[in-house]
């Protein structure tokens, strides 16, 4: 199911900016860089029982037209996105060597 979700998420946004290149993108250390389960610093949600605030998942932000939407209305390019991606893969796979 995860691969299907990732595939659909990537094909829907094929011609739109990628969340992984945005300065608001927060990477989960255990996931892939383009995972729809990563978080967005731009939008928060709160737990109504504990009042704890969390960042919204990027897949939810891109699906909701009142937030970023499919076209990525709040996208701002991160100039360090490429180096962050390289460091993520280095950290994630370094235990294999």
N, C-alpha and C positions, 0 to 999 in steps of 0.2 A: 504494500500500500504506500509506503514512504517513497519508493521510486516513482510510482505513478503520480503522486502529489508533486514531487520535485519536477517531473517532466512537464506536467500541466502548468506549473508555476513558471517554468522557464519558457515554454512556448507562448503563453499568453503575453509575456513581457518581452518577446523577442526583439521588437523594434523600439522599446521604451528603455529608459535608463535602469540599470540594475541596482538593486538595494545594496549589493555588496560593494559598490563603488561610491556609496553615499556617506557623507560625514556623520550621519545619525545612526549608521549601522552598528549594532553590537553583536559580536560573534560569540556563540556558545562554544566553549573550548572543546567539547566532545562532538561537535557536528561539523558537517562540511561547510565550506565558506559560503556557498550559495543556498544553504538550507532554508526552507520557508519557516523553520522554527526559530531562526535568529530573531533578535529584538531590534526595535527602533526607539532611539532616544527622543524622538520628536513627540511621540504619543504615549500616554500612560493610562493604565486602568487601575482601579482600586478594588480591594476586597471589601465588600460591605460589612463583613463580620469583624475583621481585624483592623480595618482602615490602613492596611499596608498597600503601598503603591508599587506597581510593577510596570515595566515597559511592555508595550504591545508587540505581538509577533508581527514580523514583516509581511507574512502572508495575509493576515487580517487587515493590516494597513493598506495593502495594495488592492484588496478585494472591496474595501469600503470607499465609495466615492466621496464621502464627507471627510475622509482623511487624505491619503496620498492618491488613491485610485490607481487604475491600471496604467495611466500615463505618467505617474510619479510626479505629481504637482509640487511637492515639497522637496524634491531631490536637489541636493547640493553636492557637487563632486568633491570627494576627498582627495587632496593631492598626494596623500601617502597610502592610498588604497593598495597599490601594487606591492609595496614593501610590507604592508600588514599581511597581505595574502601569502607572501613568501615566508614570513616569520611564523604564520599559523601552521603551514604545512611542515616547516622545520620542527616546530615544537610538538606537533601531533605525531609525527612519524620518527622522531629521534630515538625512541626506545627500541626501534626495530634494528638499529645498527650496532 
